[in-house]
Amino acid sequence: MGEMDVSHDGKYLAFPWEQYSPAPTLWLGVVSSSSGALVRSMKAPPGVYRMERLHWSENDSGLQYLLTRVGVTNLWEQPLSGTRPKQLTEFTSDRIFSFNWSLDHKRLLLARGNVTSDVVLFSNLK
């Protein structure tokens, strides 16, 4: 479904996964990097349809992901404690396609823009 991310201390791997039955549901999973045992799994909130990449928070206490609502994408963080996710950016337009933090976690790099498309109907072709 998406790529894994290694926690800063190297003890855990985070990854998105999808459960198709009884209804398609996106999950966030955390496994031990030494044993492979599932440590935590949480349902992703509605609006997270395509999860290319998860990132660990600076102190490994949460997982960060992109969430699109009403055509606008923002960066969110799901604490591993299971408490409510928190919104990290407050954009009011456009989508975020990708994100990454600088090594010191002081700068955020975003690829943002619009998605546009056209539909053309050809008829009476011979």
N, CA, C and O atoms as a GROMACS GRO file, in nm:
protein
  504
    1MET      N    1   0.083  -0.120   0.000
    1MET     CA    2   0.000   0.000   0.000
    1MET      C    3   0.086   0.125   0.000
    1MET      O    4   0.057   0.220  -0.073
    2GLY      N    5   0.190   0.128   0.079
    2GLY     CA    6   0.278   0.244   0.085
    2GLY      C    7   0.412   0.202   0.140
    2GLY      O    8   0.435   0.085   0.168
    3GLU      N    9   0.501   0.298   0.156
    3GLU     CA   10   0.634   0.270   0.204
    3GLU      C   11   0.639   0.269   0.356
    3GLU      O   12   0.558   0.332   0.423
    4MET      N   13   0.738   0.196   0.408
    4MET     CA   14   0.761   0.195   0.553
    4MET      C   15   0.852   0.310   0.591
    4MET      O   16   0.928   0.361   0.508
    5ASP      N   17   0.845   0.350   0.717
    5ASP     CA   18   0.938   0.448   0.771
    5ASP      C   19   0.993   0.394   0.901
    5ASP      O   20   0.919   0.339   0.983
    6VAL      N   21   1.122   0.410   0.921
    6VAL     CA   22   1.190   0.361   1.041
    6VAL      C   23   1.190   0.471   1.146
    6VAL      O   24   1.220   0.586   1.114
    7SER      N   25   1.158   0.436   1.270
    7SER     CA   26   1.161   0.536   1.377
    7SER      C   27   1.305   0.585   1.395
    7SER      O   28   1.400   0.518   1.356
    8HIS      N   29   1.319   0.702   1.454
    8HIS     CA   30   1.451   0.763   1.472
    8HIS      C   31   1.544   0.676   1.557
    8HIS      O   32   1.665   0.676   1.535
    9ASP      N   33   1.488   0.603   1.652
    9ASP     CA   34   1.571   0.516   1.736
    9ASP      C   35   1.593   0.378   1.674
    9ASP      O   36   1.664   0.295   1.730
   10GLY      N   37   1.531   0.354   1.557
   10GLY     CA   38   1.551   0.228   1.486
   10GLY      C   39   1.475   0.108   1.541
   10GLY      O   40   1.493  -0.003   1.493
   11LYS      N   41   1.391   0.130   1.641
   11LYS     CA   42   1.323   0.017   1.707
   11LYS      C   43   1.192  -0.024   1.638
   11LYS      O   44   1.144  -0.136   1.658
   12TYR      N   45   1.134   0.066   1.558
   12TYR     CA   46   1.002   0.039   1.502
   12TYR      C   47   0.994   0.074   1.353
   12TYR      O   48   1.070   0.158   1.304
   13LEU      N   49   0.902   0.010   1.285
   13LEU     CA   50   0.869   0.040   1.146
   13LEU      C   51   0.722   0.079   1.140
   13LEU      O   52   0.637   0.012   1.198
   14ALA      N   53   0.692   0.187   1.070
   14ALA     CA   54   0.553   0.230   1.050
   14ALA      C   55   0.516   0.207   0.904
   14ALA      O   56   0.599   0.226   0.815
   15PHE      N   57   0.391   0.167   0.880
   15PHE     CA   58   0.346   0.141   0.743
   15PHE      C   59   0.195   0.150   0.736
   15PHE      O   60   0.125   0.123   0.833
   16PRO      N   61   0.143   0.190   0.619
   16PRO     CA   62  -0.002   0.187   0.599
   16PRO      C   63  -0.043   0.051   0.542
   16PRO      O   64   0.033  -0.011   0.468
   17TRP      N   65  -0.162   0.006   0.578
   17TRP     CA   66  -0.214  -0.118   0.519
   17TRP      C   67  -0.365  -0.108   0.507
   17TRP      O   68  -0.430  -0.033   0.581
   18GLU      N   69  -0.419  -0.184   0.415
   18GLU     CA   70  -0.562  -0.176   0.388
   18GLU      C   71  -0.630  -0.309   0.418
   18GLU      O   72  -0.580  -0.415   0.382
   19GLN      N   73  -0.743  -0.300   0.484
   19GLN     CA   74  -0.827  -0.416   0.513
   19GLN      C   75  -0.951  -0.403   0.424
   19GLN      O   76  -1.018  -0.300   0.428
   20TYR      N   77  -0.981  -0.505   0.347
   20TYR     CA   78  -1.089  -0.493   0.248
   20TYR      C   79  -1.223  -0.545   0.297
   20TYR      O   80  -1.326  -0.513   0.237
   21SER      N   81  -1.226  -0.624   0.401
   21SER     CA   82  -1.351  -0.682   0.447
   21SER      C   83  -1.371  -0.652   0.595
   21SER      O   84  -1.274  -0.663   0.670
   22PRO      N   85  -1.486  -0.616   0.640
   22PRO     CA   86  -1.613  -0.612   0.569
   22PRO      C   87  -1.626  -0.489   0.478
   22PRO      O   88  -1.708  -0.491   0.385
   23ALA      N   89  -1.549  -0.382   0.502
   23ALA     CA   90  -1.550  -0.264   0.416
   23ALA      C   91  -1.406  -0.215   0.403
   23ALA      O   92  -1.330  -0.229   0.499
   24PRO      N   93  -1.367  -0.159   0.290
   24PRO     CA   94  -1.229  -0.110   0.275
   24PRO      C   95  -1.196  -0.008   0.383
   24PRO      O   96  -1.265   0.093   0.398
   25THR      N   97  -1.089  -0.034   0.458
   25THR     CA   98  -1.046   0.053   0.566
   25THR      C   99  -0.895   0.064   0.563
   25THR      O  100  -0.826  -0.036   0.550
   26LEU      N  101  -0.844   0.187   0.574
   26LEU     CA  102  -0.700   0.210   0.577
   26LEU      C  103  -0.654   0.213   0.723
   26LEU      O  104  -0.717   0.277   0.807
   27TRP      N  105  -0.546   0.144   0.751
   27TRP     CA  106  -0.490   0.135   0.885
   27TRP      C  107  -0.347   0.186   0.887
   27TRP      O  108  -0.279   0.185   0.785
   28LEU      N  109  -0.303   0.231   1.003
   28LEU     CA  110  -0.164   0.266   1.028
   28LEU      C  111  -0.108   0.159   1.120
   28LEU      O  112  -0.164   0.133   1.227
   29GLY      N  113   0.002   0.098   1.082
   29GLY     CA  114   0.059  -0.009   1.162
   29GLY      C  115   0.200   0.024   1.208
   29GLY      O  116   0.273   0.094   1.140
   30VAL      N  117   0.236  -0.029   1.325
   30VAL     CA  118   0.370  -0.016   1.380
   30VAL      C  119   0.415  -0.154   1.423
   30VAL      O  120   0.346  -0.221   1.500
   31VAL      N  121   0.532  -0.197   1.374
   31VAL     CA  122   0.588  -0.326   1.413
   31VAL      C  123   0.726  -0.305   1.472
   31VAL      O  124   0.794  -0.206   1.443
   32SER      N  125   0.767  -0.401   1.555
   32SER     CA  126   0.902  -0.401   1.610
   32SER      C  127   1.000  -0.436   1.499
   32SER      O  128   0.977  -0.531   1.424
   33SER      N  129   1.108  -0.360   1.487
   33SER     CA  130   1.206  -0.389   1.382
   33SER      C  131   1.290  -0.512   1.416
   33SER      O  132   1.352  -0.571   1.327
   34SER      N  133   1.292  -0.552   1.542
   34SER     CA  134   1.372  -0.670   1.579
   34SER      C  135   1.292  -0.799   1.572
   34SER      O  136   1.344  -0.902   1.527
   35SER      N  137   1.166  -0.796   1.616
   35SER     CA  138   1.088  -0.920   1.619
   35SER      C  139   0.983  -0.928   1.508
   35SER      O  140   0.936  -1.037   1.474
   36GLY      N  141   0.945  -0.814   1.451
   36GLY     CA  142   0.838  -0.811   1.350
   36GLY      C  143   0.699  -0.815   1.410
   36GLY      O  144   0.600  -0.818   1.337
   37ALA      N  145   0.690  -0.817   1.543
   37ALA     CA  146   0.560  -0.822   1.610
   37ALA      C  147   0.485  -0.690   1.594
   37ALA      O  148   0.544  -0.582   1.602
   38LEU      N  149   0.355  -0.700   1.571
   38LEU     CA  150   0.270  -0.582   1.562
   38LEU      C  151   0.261  -0.517   1.700
   38LEU      O  152   0.221  -0.582   1.797
   39VAL      N  153   0.299  -0.390   1.708
   39VAL     CA  154   0.299  -0.317   1.834
   39VAL      C  155   0.174  -0.232   1.848
   39VAL      O  156   0.119  -0.218   1.957
   40ARG      N  157   0.129  -0.175   1.734
   40ARG     CA  158   0.014  -0.084   1.739
   40ARG      C  159  -0.049  -0.079   1.601
   40ARG      O  160   0.021  -0.081   1.500
   41SER      N  161  -0.182  -0.072   1.597
   41SER     CA  162  -0.252  -0.046   1.472
   41SER      C  163  -0.367   0.048   1.503
   41SER      O  164  -0.435   0.036   1.605
   42MET      N  165  -0.388   0.144   1.410
   42MET     CA  166  -0.492   0.245   1.429
   42MET      C  167  -0.560   0.268   1.296
   42MET      O  168  -0.495   0.267   1.191
   43LYS      N  169  -0.691   0.290   1.298
   43LYS     CA  170  -0.763   0.326   1.176
   43LYS      C  171  -0.721   0.465   1.132
   43LYS      O  172  -0.712   0.557   1.213
   44ALA      N  173  -0.696   0.479   1.003
   44ALA     CA  174  -0.668   0.612   0.949
   44ALA      C  175  -0.801   0.687   0.940
   44ALA      O  176  -0.904   0.626   0.913
   45PRO      N  177  -0.800   0.818   0.961
   45PRO     CA  178  -0.924   0.894   0.955
   45PRO      C  179  -0.979   0.902   0.812
   45PRO      O  180  -0.903   0.887   0.716
   46PRO      N  181  -1.109   0.924   0.798
   46PRO     CA  182  -1.166   0.943   0.664
   46PRO      C  183  -1.096   1.059   0.594
   46PRO      O  184  -1.065   1.161   0.656
   47GLY      N  185  -1.072   1.044   0.465
   47GLY     CA  186  -1.003   1.147   0.389
   47GLY      C  187  -0.861   1.107   0.352
   47GLY      O  188  -0.798   1.170   0.267
   48VAL      N  189  -0.812   1.002   0.418
   48VAL     CA  190  -0.680   0.950   0.382
   48VAL      C  191  -0.706   0.834   0.288
   48VAL      O  192  -0.726   0.720   0.331
   49TYR      N  193  -0.705   0.863   0.158
   49TYR     CA  194  -0.738   0.761   0.059
   49TYR      C  195  -0.613   0.695   0.002
   49TYR      O  196  -0.607   0.573  -0.012
   50ARG      N  197  -0.516   0.776  -0.030
   50ARG     CA  198  -0.390   0.724  -0.083
   50ARG      C  199  -0.281   0.761   0.014
   50ARG      O  200  -0.254   0.879   0.036
   51MET      N  201  -0.220   0.662   0.073
   51MET     CA  202  -0.113   0.693   0.166
   51MET      C  203   0.018   0.642   0.110
   51MET      O  204   0.051   0.524   0.124
   52GLU      N  205   0.092   0.730   0.047
   52GLU     CA  206   0.219   0.692  -0.011
   52GLU      C  207   0.325   0.674   0.096
   52GLU      O  208   0.412   0.588   0.086
   53ARG      N  209   0.316   0.755   0.199
   53ARG     CA  210   0.426   0.756   0.294
   53ARG      C  211   0.379   0.805   0.430
   53ARG      O  212   0.303   0.902   0.441
   54LEU      N  213   0.426   0.738   0.533
   54LEU     CA  214   0.410   0.783   0.670
   54LEU      C  215   0.546   0.834   0.717
   54LEU      O  216   0.649   0.786   0.672
   55HIS      N  217   0.545   0.931   0.806
   55HIS     CA  218   0.669   0.977   0.868
   55HIS      C  219   0.650   0.975   1.020
   55HIS      O  220   0.541   1.000   1.070
   56TRP      N  221   0.756   0.944   1.089
   56TRP     CA  222   0.753   0.951   1.234
   56TRP      C  223   0.763   1.096   1.278
   56TRP      O  224   0.827   1.178   1.212
   57SER      N  225   0.701   1.128   1.390
   57SER     CA  226   0.718   1.261   1.449
   57SER      C  227   0.862   1.272   1.499
   57SER      O  228   0.934   1.172   1.506
   58GLU      N  229   0.902   1.392   1.533
   58GLU     CA  230   1.040   1.416   1.574
   58GLU      C  231   1.083   1.328   1.691
   58GLU      O  232   1.197   1.281   1.694
   59ASN      N  233   0.994   1.305   1.786
   59ASN     CA  234   1.030   1.226   1.905
   59ASN      C  235   0.972   1.084   1.901
   59ASN      O  236   0.965   1.017   2.004
   60ASP      N  237   0.931   1.038   1.783
   60ASP     CA  238   0.877   0.903   1.764
   60ASP      C  239   0.750   0.875   1.842
   60ASP      O  240   0.717   0.759   1.868
   61SER      N  241   0.678   0.979   1.880
   61SER     CA  242   0.555   0.958   1.958
   61SER      C  243   0.430   0.955   1.870
   61SER      O  244   0.319   0.932   1.920
   62GLY      N  245   0.446   0.978   1.739
   62GLY     CA  246   0.330   0.980   1.651
   62GLY      C  247   0.370   0.956   1.507
   62GLY      O  248   0.487   0.956   1.472
   63LEU      N  249   0.266   0.935   1.424
   63LEU     CA  250   0.284   0.913   1.281
   63LEU      C  251   0.221   1.028   1.205
   63LEU      O  252   0.108   1.067   1.234
   64GLN      N  253   0.293   1.082   1.108
   64GLN     CA  254   0.244   1.196   1.031
   64GLN      C  255   0.205   1.150   0.891
   64GLN      O  256   0.270   1.065   0.831
   65TYR      N  257   0.098   1.209   0.840
   65TYR     CA  258   0.044   1.170   0.710
   65TYR      C  259  -0.032   1.288   0.649
   65TYR      O  260  -0.060   1.387   0.716
   66LEU      N  261  -0.066   1.274   0.521
   66LEU     CA  262  -0.142   1.377   0.450
   66LEU      C  263  -0.290   1.340   0.449
   66LEU      O  264  -0.326   1.225   0.421
   67LEU      N  265  -0.374   1.436   0.479
   67LEU     CA  266  -0.518   1.417   0.483
   67LEU      C  267  -0.585   1.523   0.396
   67LEU      O  268  -0.563   1.642   0.416
   68THR      N  269  -0.666   1.479   0.300
   68THR     CA  270  -0.736   1.572   0.211
   68THR      C  271  -0.884   1.576   0.246
   68THR      O  272  -0.951   1.472   0.252
   69ARG      N  273  -0.933   1.696   0.269
   69ARG     CA  274  -1.076   1.719   0.296
   69ARG      C  275  -1.122   1.835   0.210
   69ARG      O  276  -1.060   1.941   0.208
   70VAL      N  277  -1.232   1.814   0.139
   70VAL     CA  278  -1.293   1.914   0.051
   70VAL      C  279  -1.187   1.972  -0.044
   70VAL      O  280  -1.183   2.093  -0.067
   71GLY      N  281  -1.102   1.887  -0.098
   71GLY     CA  282  -1.002   1.928  -0.197
   71GLY      C  283  -0.879   1.998  -0.144
   71GLY      O  284  -0.796   2.043  -0.222
   72VAL      N  285  -0.865   2.006  -0.011
   72VAL     CA  286  -0.750   2.073   0.050
   72VAL      C  287  -0.676   1.971   0.136
   72VAL      O  288  -0.735   1.902   0.219
   73THR      N  289  -0.544   1.963   0.114
   73THR     CA  290  -0.462   1.868   0.190
   73THR      C  291  -0.384   1.941   0.299
   73THR      O  292  -0.330   2.049   0.277
   74ASN      N  293  -0.380   1.879   0.416
   74ASN     CA  294  -0.298   1.928   0.526
   74ASN      C  295  -0.222   1.812   0.587
   74ASN      O  296  -0.256   1.696   0.568
   75LEU      N  297  -0.119   1.847   0.661
   75LEU     CA  298  -0.037   1.748   0.732
   75LEU      C  299  -0.096   1.726   0.870
   75LEU      O  300  -0.126   1.821   0.943
   76TRP      N  301  -0.112   1.599   0.907
   76TRP     CA  302  -0.169   1.561   1.035
   76TRP      C  303  -0.076   1.466   1.107
   76TRP      O  304   0.011   1.403   1.047
   77GLU      N  305  -0.095   1.456   1.238
   77GLU     CA  306  -0.017   1.361   1.318
   77GLU      C  307  -0.110   1.280   1.407
   77GLU      O  308  -0.194   1.335   1.477
   78GLN      N  309  -0.093   1.149   1.401
   78GLN     CA  310  -0.168   1.057   1.487
   78GLN      C  311  -0.076   1.012   1.600
   78GLN      O  312   0.018   0.937   1.577
   79PRO      N  313  -0.102   1.058   1.725
   79PRO     CA  314  -0.021   1.012   1.837
   79PRO      C  315  -0.035   0.860   1.857
   79PRO      O  316  -0.144   0.806   1.841
   80LEU      N  317   0.074   0.794   1.891
   80LEU     CA  318   0.069   0.649   1.915
   80LEU      C  319  -0.011   0.616   2.040
   80LEU      O  320  -0.050   0.501   2.059
   81SER      N  321  -0.034   0.715   2.125
   81SER     CA  322  -0.113   0.693   2.246
   81SER      C  323  -0.259   0.662   2.212
   81SER      O  324  -0.334   0.613   2.297
   82GLY      N  325  -0.298   0.689   2.087
   82GLY     CA  326  -0.437   0.664   2.047
   82GLY      C  327  -0.528   0.783   2.064
   82GLY      O  328  -0.646   0.775   2.032
   83THR      N  329  -0.475   0.894   2.115
   83THR     CA  330  -0.557   1.014   2.127
   83THR      C  331  -0.587   1.069   1.988
   83THR      O  332  -0.533   1.021   1.888
   84ARG      N  333  -0.673   1.170   1.983
   84ARG     CA  334  -0.718   1.225   1.855
   84ARG      C  335  -0.600   1.279   1.773
   84ARG      O  336  -0.505   1.334   1.828
   85PRO      N  337  -0.608   1.262   1.639
   85PRO     CA  338  -0.505   1.320   1.553
   85PRO      C  339  -0.506   1.472   1.562
   85PRO      O  340  -0.609   1.533   1.592
   86LYS      N  341  -0.390   1.533   1.537
   86LYS     CA  342  -0.384   1.679   1.540
   86LYS      C  343  -0.334   1.731   1.406
   86LYS      O  344  -0.246   1.672   1.343
   87GLN      N  345  -0.390   1.843   1.363
   87GLN     CA  346  -0.356   1.905   1.236
   87GLN      C  347  -0.230   1.988   1.255
   87GLN      O  348  -0.223   2.070   1.347
   88LEU      N  349  -0.129   1.969   1.168
   88LEU     CA  350  -0.002   2.040   1.180
   88LEU      C  351   0.010   2.160   1.086
   88LEU      O  352   0.079   2.256   1.118
   89THR      N  353  -0.058   2.155   0.971
   89THR     CA  354  -0.060   2.270   0.880
   89THR      C  355  -0.204   2.317   0.864
   89THR      O  356  -0.298   2.242   0.892
   90GLU      N  357  -0.219   2.440   0.821
   90GLU     CA  358  -0.354   2.497   0.807
   90GLU      C  359  -0.373   2.562   0.671
   90GLU      O  360  -0.408   2.680   0.662
   91PHE      N  361  -0.350   2.487   0.565
   91PHE     CA  362  -0.372   2.538   0.430
   91PHE      C  363  -0.521   2.543   0.403
   91PHE      O  364  -0.597   2.460   0.453
   92THR      N  365  -0.564   2.640   0.322
   92THR     CA  366  -0.705   2.654   0.288
   92THR      C  367  -0.731   2.627   0.140
   92THR      O  368  -0.845   2.635   0.094
   93SER      N  369  -0.625   2.596   0.065
   93SER     CA  370  -0.641   2.562  -0.076
   93SER      C  371  -0.528   2.468  -0.118
   93SER      O  372  -0.428   2.454  -0.048
   94ASP      N  373  -0.546   2.406  -0.232
   94ASP     CA  374  -0.446   2.319  -0.295
   94ASP      C  375  -0.427   2.187  -0.221
   94ASP      O  376  -0.479   2.164  -0.112
   95ARG      N  377  -0.350   2.105  -0.286
   95ARG     CA  378  -0.319   1.973  -0.231
   95ARG      C  379  -0.170   1.961  -0.204
   95ARG      O  380  -0.088   2.027  -0.268
   96ILE      N  381  -0.136   1.878  -0.108
   96ILE     CA  382   0.003   1.844  -0.081
   96ILE      C  383   0.023   1.706  -0.141
   96ILE      O  384  -0.052   1.613  -0.111
   97PHE      N  385   0.123   1.692  -0.225
   97PHE     CA  386   0.149   1.564  -0.290
   97PHE      C  387   0.255   1.482  -0.216
   97PHE      O  388   0.254   1.359  -0.221
   98SER      N  389   0.345   1.551  -0.149
   98SER     CA  390   0.453   1.482  -0.079
   98SER      C  391   0.508   1.576   0.028
   98SER      O  392   0.494   1.698   0.017
   99PHE      N  393   0.571   1.519   0.131
   99PHE     CA  394   0.632   1.601   0.235
   99PHE      C  395   0.750   1.529   0.297
   99PHE      O  396   0.760   1.406   0.292
  100ASN      N  397   0.839   1.607   0.355
  100ASN     CA  398   0.952   1.552   0.429
  100ASN      C  399   1.007   1.662   0.519
  100ASN      O  400   0.995   1.780   0.488
  101TRP      N  401   1.066   1.622   0.629
  101TRP     CA  402   1.126   1.715   0.724
  101TRP      C  403   1.276   1.722   0.703
  101TRP      O  404   1.337   1.625   0.656
  102SER      N  405   1.338   1.836   0.737
  102SER     CA  406   1.483   1.844   0.741
  102SER      C  407   1.531   1.755   0.856
  102SER      O  408   1.452   1.718   0.942
  103LEU      N  409   1.659   1.721   0.857
  103LEU     CA  410   1.712   1.632   0.960
  103LEU      C  411   1.692   1.687   1.101
  103LEU      O  412   1.670   1.610   1.195
  104ASP      N  413   1.698   1.819   1.117
  104ASP     CA  414   1.678   1.878   1.249
  104ASP      C  415   1.531   1.903   1.281
  104ASP      O  416   1.498   1.955   1.387
  105HIS      N  417   1.442   1.866   1.189
  105HIS     CA  418   1.296   1.879   1.206
  105HIS      C  419   1.252   2.025   1.223
  105HIS      O  420   1.147   2.050   1.282
  106LYS      N  421   1.330   2.119   1.172
  106LYS     CA  422   1.292   2.259   1.183
  106LYS      C  423   1.232   2.314   1.055
  106LYS      O  424   1.166   2.418   1.057
  107ARG      N  425   1.253   2.244   0.942
  107ARG     CA  426   1.199   2.289   0.815
  107ARG      C  427   1.120   2.176   0.752
  107ARG      O  428   1.159   2.060   0.757
  108LEU      N  429   1.007   2.214   0.693
  108LEU     CA  430   0.918   2.118   0.628
  108LEU      C  431   0.919   2.144   0.478
  108LEU      O  432   0.895   2.256   0.434
  109LEU      N  433   0.948   2.041   0.400
  109LEU     CA  434   0.948   2.051   0.256
  109LEU      C  435   0.818   1.991   0.205
  109LEU      O  436   0.784   1.877   0.238
  110LEU      N  437   0.745   2.069   0.123
  110LEU     CA  438   0.617   2.024   0.069
  110LEU      C  439   0.616   2.038  -0.082
  110LEU      O  440   0.667   2.136  -0.136
  111ALA      N  441   0.558   1.942  -0.150
  111ALA     CA  442   0.525   1.956  -0.292
  111ALA      C  443   0.375   1.978  -0.295
  111ALA      O  444   0.298   1.889  -0.260
  112ARG      N  445   0.332   2.099  -0.337
  112ARG     CA  446   0.190   2.138  -0.335
  112ARG      C  447   0.146   2.187  -0.471
  112ARG      O  448   0.227   2.231  -0.552
  113GLY      N  449   0.017   2.179  -0.495
  113GLY     CA  450  -0.038   2.232  -0.619
  113GLY      C  451  -0.182   2.192  -0.637
  113GLY      O  452  -0.249   2.148  -0.543
  114ASN      N  453  -0.230   2.209  -0.760
  114ASN     CA  454  -0.368   2.176  -0.795
  114ASN      C  455  -0.372   2.053  -0.884
  114ASN      O  456  -0.273   2.019  -0.951
  115VAL      N  457  -0.484   1.987  -0.884
  115VAL     CA  458  -0.508   1.877  -0.976
  115VAL      C  459  -0.618   1.923  -1.070
  115VAL      O  460  -0.728   1.955  -1.026
  116THR      N  461  -0.588   1.926  -1.199
  116THR     CA  462  -0.689   1.964  -1.297
  116THR      C  463  -0.700   1.855  -1.402
  116THR      O  464  -0.605   1.780  -1.427
  117SER      N  465  -0.816   1.848  -1.462
  117SER     CA  466  -0.836   1.750  -1.569
  117SER      C  467  -0.947   1.800  -1.662
  117SER      O  468  -1.031   1.881  -1.624
  118ASP      N  469  -0.943   1.750  -1.783
  118ASP     CA  470  -1.045   1.782  -1.882
  118ASP      C  471  -1.104   1.652  -1.933
  118ASP      O  472  -1.039   1.548  -1.934
  119VAL      N  473  -1.227   1.660  -1.975
  119VAL     CA  474  -1.294   1.546  -2.036
  119VAL      C  475  -1.333   1.586  -2.178
  119VAL      O  476  -1.390   1.693  -2.200
  120VAL      N  477  -1.302   1.500  -2.273
  120VAL     CA  478  -1.336   1.526  -2.413
  120VAL      C  479  -1.418   1.408  -2.463
  120VAL      O  480  -1.378   1.292  -2.446
  121LEU      N  481  -1.530   1.437  -2.525
  121LEU     CA  482  -1.616   1.334  -2.581
  121LEU      C  483  -1.606   1.338  -2.732
  121LEU      O  484  -1.638   1.440  -2.795
  122PHE      N  485  -1.561   1.227  -2.790
  122PHE     CA  486  -1.558   1.213  -2.935
  122PHE      C  487  -1.677   1.129  -2.976
  122PHE      O  488  -1.702   1.025  -2.916
  123SER      N  489  -1.750   1.174  -3.076
  123SER     CA  490  -1.864   1.097  -3.122
  123SER      C  491  -1.865   1.093  -3.274
  123SER      O  492  -1.797   1.171  -3.340
  124ASN      N  493  -1.944   1.001  -3.328
  124ASN     CA  494  -1.956   0.984  -3.473
  124ASN      C  495  -1.821   0.960  -3.541
  124ASN      O  496  -1.797   1.010  -3.650
  125LEU      N  497  -1.735   0.885  -3.478
  125LEU     CA  498  -1.605   0.851  -3.536
  125LEU      C  499  -1.622   0.737  -3.634
  125LEU      O  500  -1.699   0.645  -3.609
  126LYS      N  501  -1.550   0.742  -3.743
  126LYS     CA  502  -1.558   0.634  -3.842
  126LYS      C  503  -1.423   0.574  -3.865
  126LYS      O  504  -1.409   0.482  -3.946
   0.00000   0.00000   0.00000
